């Protein structure tokens, strides 16, 4: 089964709707490497309409300009891009297609496609939220910035049950950014105060 991986820039207070004012000051070669590693996991990008419009409005021109970011822009152009939208779209960026049918059914089919190695979701908060609720996200790759944004959409929406996560990797960058990779996991055994009170600080 192909892995579904969500990659997000996120603030310390959980805001995943990035603001350039708090994001770009922390972007360095370490973050660039981490982003490259995330994109190298996938041969399909799954993106929402807003993310697509943002990417398609910038990366084709950057590829054509031939600057320092042109190789990455070409990589984005070459990869298959599956776009989630309730409205018909006219695509101007190569290798772009509209998702077919229901989101959950379509992602389940993509995961089961033997020709697909990995599915990456950059940004696209609403898409990630729907797939998390359906249990279809295999990894959350978060680049946590040392800033409390205090406004903007958060990754985790309100719901009736918590999402339990298992940390599989962490890395701290000199900028203060922490890269953390989580995988969904089962809830831990229920524990109350009586089971942990011997761990409370006190005289030994």
Buried (B, 14 or more C-beta within 10 A) or exposed (E): EBBBBBBBBBBEEBBBBBBEEBBEEBBEEBBEEBBEEBBEBBBBBBBBBBBBBBBBEEBBEBBEEEEEBBEBBBBBBEBBBBBBBEEEBEEEBEBBEBBEEEBBEBBBEBBEEEEBEBBBBBBBBBBBBBBBBEEBBBBBBBBBBEBEBEEBBBBBEEEEEEBEBEEEEEEEBEBEBBBBBBBBEEEEEEEEEEEEEEEEEEEE
